Structure formats: structure tokens, C-alpha cells
Amino acid sequence: MKIYEAQLQYSLVSEGVTAPLNFPAKIHQYMAGAFDKYPMQESFWVICLNQKNHPIMRAMASLGTATSALVNPAEIFRIAILANATGIAVAHNHPSGDPAPSRADINITRQLRECGSLMNIRLLDHIICGDQKSDPQGIGFYSFSEAGLV
């Protein structure tokens, strides 16, 4: 049997003033460019936040297919715990451009909200990123917080 040792390493990637991510539009704006590397696949991201909702970091938790990305709450909260986050926001893209949530999107949001509550790590929002032209609402993203589901 092999036994491994895990190491945690922090690397500074930028320095400066960050704005709090306290509105869905700010979270959507913060995710600009994150989906560019794999635009035809869903990717699920975790944004780790401090007590004042300033971003500490963002990390891709899952890269999926054109129609789905597998997400496990344990993997999401592992990232948050290692970042010493007091809150998180999560975001993923819909390659189709329509940000309307699927049943799976609603279910994972509920699971993340419940797990976060147990661990005292707030789930601030879950944003689905699409594009304005494909969004029936013309907004380009969907916020679970604005919909009252967080």
C-alpha cells in the first residue's frame, strides 16, 4: 500500500485592490475569461471569498462535456477549506449560451448550500454563464441568489 504526503503551497498571482463580489453581476464579471480555454465544454469553478466577500482565488473544480460537468460537494469544499475561505461562489458555463438552469444545476446548488451550512462556509451564489444573445432574458447569466434558490 502506498501512503502519500500532501503539501499545500500558495503562489501570489496578482496584487492590488479587489472589489467585493456582493452582486451577481460582479461575480459574472469576475469570471470573464475563465471559460475561454474550453468554450465548448462545461467547466465548474469555485471562487473562494474572505469574510467581506473579496475574492481570495478561483479554481476550476471540474471540466466536463458539451452538456454537463460532474461536481462533487466534497471537491468544491476541499478547495474552499485549503484557501481558508469563509464563503464561496460557484460558477459554470453553458456552451449553448442559454444560462437557464437544468435539474442537475438546481440539485447541486441545493447540495452545496446544505454542505456549506454544515461547514460554516457560506454559499453566496451559483452563477451560470451564457451569452446575451442566447439568453431569453437577454442578461447572459443566471443567478441562483437572485432567483431565491441560495
Backbone as numpy.savetxt, mean C-alpha at the origin, in Angstrom:
# Nx Ny Nz CAx CAy CAz Cx Cy Cz
19.07 -29.89 8.93 18.23 -28.71 8.93 19.12 -27.47 8.93
18.77 -26.53 8.10 19.52 -25.28 8.03 18.85 -24.22 8.92
19.64 -23.50 9.64 19.15 -22.40 10.46 19.78 -21.12 9.94
18.93 -20.13 9.70 19.40 -18.88 9.11 19.39 -17.75 10.13
20.22 -16.80 9.89 20.24 -15.58 10.68 19.72 -14.45 9.81
18.78 -13.68 10.33 18.24 -12.54 9.59 18.94 -11.27 10.07
19.14 -10.35 9.15 19.75 -9.07 9.47 18.88 -7.96 8.93
18.81 -6.90 9.68 18.07 -5.73 9.26 19.06 -4.62 8.98
18.93 -4.01 7.82 19.85 -2.94 7.44 19.04 -1.78 6.89
19.35 -0.57 7.35 18.70 0.62 6.85 19.66 1.36 5.95
19.16 1.83 4.82 19.95 2.63 3.89 19.17 3.89 3.58
19.77 5.05 3.79 19.13 6.31 3.50 19.06 6.50 1.98
17.85 6.71 1.46 17.70 6.90 0.02 17.35 8.34 -0.34
16.86 9.09 0.62 16.62 10.51 0.38 16.54 11.22 1.72
16.71 12.52 1.66 16.68 13.32 2.87 15.92 14.59 2.56
15.15 15.06 3.49 14.40 16.29 3.28 13.08 16.25 4.00
12.30 17.27 3.78 11.00 17.39 4.43 9.97 16.58 3.65
9.18 15.82 4.36 8.09 15.07 3.73 6.76 15.58 4.27
5.77 15.58 3.42 4.43 16.00 3.83 3.69 14.79 4.40
2.83 15.01 5.38 2.05 13.88 5.88 1.11 13.37 4.79
0.91 12.07 4.81 0.00 11.43 3.83 -1.36 11.26 4.50
-2.03 12.37 4.75 -3.27 12.31 5.51 -4.53 12.45 4.64
-4.36 12.44 3.33 -5.50 12.47 2.41 -5.25 11.44 1.30
-6.31 10.79 0.81 -6.13 9.80 -0.25 -5.37 10.34 -1.47
-5.64 11.56 -1.87 -4.96 12.13 -3.04 -3.46 12.25 -2.81
-3.05 12.52 -1.56 -1.62 12.61 -1.25 -0.96 11.23 -1.33
-1.67 10.20 -0.88 -1.14 8.84 -0.97 -1.00 8.45 -2.44
-2.02 8.76 -3.22 -1.98 8.47 -4.66 -0.80 9.18 -5.31
-0.60 10.43 -4.97 0.51 11.21 -5.52 1.86 10.62 -5.08
1.95 10.18 -3.82 3.18 9.59 -3.29 3.56 8.32 -4.06
2.57 7.62 -4.59 2.82 6.37 -5.31 3.16 6.59 -6.78
3.19 7.84 -7.22 3.52 8.14 -8.63 4.87 7.51 -8.98
4.89 6.79 -10.07 6.11 6.15 -10.55 6.34 4.75 -10.01
5.66 4.38 -8.94 5.90 3.07 -8.32 5.50 1.91 -9.24
4.51 2.13 -10.08 3.99 1.04 -10.92 4.59 1.04 -12.32
5.52 1.94 -12.57 6.08 2.09 -13.91 6.93 0.91 -14.39
7.60 0.23 -13.48 8.49 -0.86 -13.88 7.71 -2.07 -14.41
6.53 -2.32 -13.81 5.70 -3.47 -14.22 4.27 -2.97 -14.47
4.05 -2.17 -15.51 2.73 -1.56 -15.71 1.62 -2.54 -16.09
2.00 -3.71 -16.60 0.99 -4.67 -17.03 0.73 -5.77 -16.00
1.28 -5.59 -14.80 1.07 -6.53 -13.71 0.61 -5.75 -12.48
-0.24 -6.38 -11.69 -0.61 -5.77 -10.41 0.58 -5.88 -9.47
0.85 -4.81 -8.76 1.84 -4.85 -7.68 1.21 -4.21 -6.46
1.51 -4.79 -5.31 0.92 -4.36 -4.05 2.01 -3.77 -3.18
1.82 -2.55 -2.73 2.84 -1.80 -2.00 2.38 -1.46 -0.58
3.34 -1.38 0.31 3.11 -0.94 1.69 3.84 0.38 1.89
3.14 1.35 2.42 3.74 2.63 2.78 3.75 2.69 4.31
4.93 2.71 4.89 5.07 2.76 6.34 5.07 4.21 6.79
4.33 4.47 7.86 4.12 5.83 8.34 4.54 5.98 9.80
4.97 7.19 10.15 5.24 7.46 11.56 3.95 7.95 12.22
4.04 8.35 13.46 2.86 8.76 14.23 2.12 9.94 13.61
2.83 10.79 12.88 2.21 11.97 12.27 1.88 11.76 10.79
1.85 10.50 10.37 1.51 10.09 9.00 2.52 10.53 7.95
3.75 10.80 8.37 4.82 11.07 7.42 5.37 9.73 6.95
5.64 9.59 5.66 6.15 8.30 5.17 7.57 8.04 5.66
7.80 6.82 6.10 9.12 6.34 6.48 9.76 5.66 5.28
8.93 4.88 4.57 9.41 4.11 3.42 8.22 3.53 2.67
8.50 3.02 1.47 7.52 2.23 0.76 8.24 1.01 0.21
7.52 -0.10 0.14 8.11 -1.34 -0.35 7.06 -2.15 -1.09
7.48 -2.78 -2.19 6.58 -3.68 -2.90 6.49 -4.99 -2.12
5.28 -5.37 -1.79 5.06 -6.61 -1.04 4.71 -7.78 -1.94
4.18 -7.49 -3.13 3.76 -8.57 -4.02 3.72 -8.06 -5.47
4.18 -8.92 -6.37 4.07 -8.66 -7.81 3.27 -9.80 -8.39
2.18 -9.47 -9.05 1.28 -10.52 -9.52 1.16 -10.59 -11.03
-0.06 -10.84 -11.46 -0.37 -11.01 -12.88 -1.12 -9.78 -13.38
-1.68 -9.88 -14.55 -2.45 -8.77 -15.12 -3.75 -8.52 -14.36
-4.20 -9.52 -13.59 -5.50 -9.39 -12.92 -5.48 -9.58 -11.41
-4.34 -9.96 -10.84 -4.33 -10.15 -9.39 -2.90 -10.16 -8.84
-2.82 -9.90 -7.54 -1.56 -10.00 -6.81 -1.88 -10.65 -5.47
-1.20 -11.74 -5.15 -1.43 -12.42 -3.88 -0.86 -11.59 -2.74
-1.66 -11.42 -1.69 -1.24 -10.62 -0.55 -1.56 -11.38 0.72
-0.60 -11.42 1.62 -0.76 -12.06 2.91 -0.55 -11.01 3.99
-1.50 -10.84 4.92 -1.32 -9.83 5.97 -0.01 -9.97 6.74
0.46 -11.18 6.96 1.72 -11.37 7.69 2.88 -10.71 6.95
2.90 -10.82 5.63 3.97 -10.20 4.84 3.88 -8.68 4.87
2.67 -8.16 4.86 2.47 -6.71 4.92 2.96 -6.18 6.26
2.56 -6.82 7.34 2.91 -6.31 8.66 4.36 -6.62 9.05
4.97 -7.59 8.42 6.41 -7.80 8.63 7.17 -6.55 8.19
6.80 -6.02 7.04 7.42 -4.80 6.53 7.20 -3.64 7.50
5.97 -3.50 7.99 5.65 -2.41 8.91 6.41 -2.53 10.23
6.52 -3.74 10.75 7.22 -3.96 12.02 8.71 -3.67 11.86
9.30 -4.14 10.78 10.73 -3.90 10.56 11.03 -2.41 10.38
10.06 -1.65 9.87 10.24 -0.21 9.70 9.88 0.57 10.96
9.40 -0.15 11.99 8.96 0.48 13.23 7.83 1.49 12.97
6.95 1.14 12.05 5.85 2.02 11.66 4.73 1.97 12.70
4.08 3.11 12.90 2.90 3.15 13.76 1.63 3.10 12.93
1.78 3.24 11.63 0.65 3.16 10.73 1.13 2.78 9.34
0.19 2.31 8.53 0.50 1.98 7.14 -0.62 2.45 6.24
-0.28 2.66 5.00 -1.25 2.77 3.92 -0.78 1.73 2.91
-1.71 1.14 2.20 -1.34 0.18 1.16 -1.91 0.68 -0.16
-1.26 0.29 -1.23 -1.71 0.71 -2.55 -1.38 -0.39 -3.55
-2.25 -0.55 -4.51 -1.94 -1.43 -5.63 -2.57 -0.85 -6.89
-2.12 -1.34 -8.02 -2.61 -0.84 -9.29 -3.54 -1.85 -9.95
-4.38 -1.34 -10.81 -5.18 -2.16 -11.71 -4.70 -1.84 -13.12
-3.98 -2.76 -13.76 -3.48 -2.50 -15.11 -4.57 -2.13 -16.12
-5.80 -2.53 -15.87 -6.91 -2.17 -16.77 -7.20 -0.68 -16.73
-6.76 -0.01 -15.66 -7.01 1.41 -15.50 -8.24 1.73 -14.67
-9.17 0.77 -14.56 -10.39 0.98 -13.76 -10.07 0.65 -12.30
-10.11 1.63 -11.41 -9.74 1.38 -10.01 -10.85 0.79 -9.14
-11.96 0.40 -9.71 -13.05 -0.18 -8.91 -12.55 -1.43 -8.18
-12.86 -1.56 -6.89 -12.36 -2.70 -6.12 -13.06 -4.00 -6.47
-12.29 -5.08 -6.42 -12.84 -6.42 -6.59 -13.23 -6.95 -5.21
-13.90 -8.09 -5.21 -14.25 -8.74 -3.94 -12.97 -9.07 -3.16
-11.93 -9.52 -3.85 -10.65 -9.84 -3.19 -10.02 -8.58 -2.58
-10.14 -7.44 -3.27 -9.61 -6.18 -2.74 -10.32 -5.80 -1.44
-11.62 -5.96 -1.42 -12.42 -5.65 -0.22 -12.04 -6.59 0.92
-11.88 -7.88 0.61 -11.54 -8.86 1.64 -10.17 -8.60 2.25
-9.15 -8.31 1.44 -7.82 -8.09 1.99 -7.79 -6.80 2.81
-8.56 -5.81 2.40 -8.62 -4.57 3.18 -9.20 -4.84 4.56
-10.25 -5.63 4.62 -10.85 -6.00 5.91 -9.85 -6.76 6.77
-9.13 -7.72 6.17 -8.13 -8.49 6.93 -7.02 -7.59 7.45
-6.55 -6.67 6.61 -5.47 -5.77 7.03 -5.94 -4.84 8.16
-7.16 -4.36 8.06 -7.72 -3.51 9.11 -7.78 -4.26 10.44
-8.26 -5.51 10.39 -8.38 -6.31 11.61 -7.01 -6.65 12.19
-6.08 -7.07 11.36 -4.73 -7.39 11.84 -4.04 -6.16 12.40
-4.17 -5.04 11.73 -3.57 -3.81 12.21 -4.11 -3.40 13.56
-5.40 -3.58 13.74 -6.03 -3.26 15.02 -5.46 -4.12 16.15
-5.26 -5.39 15.88 -4.69 -6.30 16.89 -3.25 -5.93 17.24
-2.51 -5.43 16.24 -1.09 -5.14 16.43 -0.82 -3.68 16.76
-1.88 -2.88 16.85 -1.76 -1.45 17.14 -0.96 -0.72 16.07
-1.16 -1.13 14.82 -0.58 -0.45 13.65 -1.77 -0.04 12.78
-2.03 1.25 12.71 -3.20 1.76 12.00 -3.12 1.50 10.50
-4.21 1.09 9.91 -4.34 1.06 8.44 -5.02 2.36 8.07
-4.26 3.29 7.52 -4.78 4.60 7.19 -5.69 4.55 5.96
-5.27 3.80 4.93 -6.06 3.71 3.70 -5.52 2.60 2.82
-6.34 2.17 1.89 -5.96 1.27 0.81 -6.38 1.99 -0.47
-5.40 2.30 -1.30 -5.63 3.03 -2.54 -5.45 2.08 -3.71
-6.41 2.07 -4.62 -6.26 1.34 -5.88 -5.99 2.38 -6.96
-4.86 2.25 -7.61 -4.45 3.22 -8.63 -4.84 2.72 -10.02
-5.49 3.58 -10.75 -5.84 3.30 -12.14 -5.45 4.50 -12.97
-6.29 4.85 -13.94 -6.07 6.10 -14.67 -7.41 6.80 -14.86
-7.33 8.12 -14.99 -8.54 8.94 -15.07 -9.44 8.56 -16.23
-8.86 8.23 -17.37 -9.65 7.94 -18.56 -10.46 6.65 -18.42
-9.91 5.67 -17.71 -10.59 4.38 -17.55 -11.47 4.33 -16.31
-11.38 5.34 -15.47 -12.17 5.39 -14.23 -13.54 5.98 -14.52
-14.63 5.24 -14.29 -15.96 5.79 -14.51 -16.22 7.07 -13.71
-15.55 7.21 -12.56 -15.69 8.41 -11.74 -14.82 9.57 -12.24
-13.83 9.25 -13.10 -12.93 10.26 -13.62 -11.86 10.73 -12.66
-11.65 9.99 -11.56 -10.68 10.38 -10.53 -9.31 9.75 -10.78
-9.31 8.47 -11.13 -8.06 7.77 -11.40 -7.58 6.89 -10.26
-8.25 6.95 -9.12 -7.92 6.07 -8.01 -9.15 5.85 -7.14
-9.11 4.79 -6.33 -10.18 4.47 -5.41 -9.61 4.44 -4.00
-10.27 5.07 -3.07 -9.86 5.10 -1.68 -10.84 4.34 -0.81
-10.36 3.32 -0.12 -11.22 2.58 0.81 -11.61 3.46 1.99
-10.74 4.38 2.38 -11.04 5.29 3.46 -12.21 6.21 3.09
-12.14 6.80 1.90 -13.22 7.67 1.44 -14.54 6.91 1.30
-14.45 5.62 0.98 -15.65 4.80 0.83 -16.19 4.30 2.18
-15.47 4.62 3.27 -15.90 4.20 4.60 -15.59 2.75 4.93
-14.64 2.15 4.21 -14.33 0.73 4.41 -13.04 0.51 5.19
-12.44 1.57 5.71 -11.25 1.44 6.57 -11.60 2.04 7.91
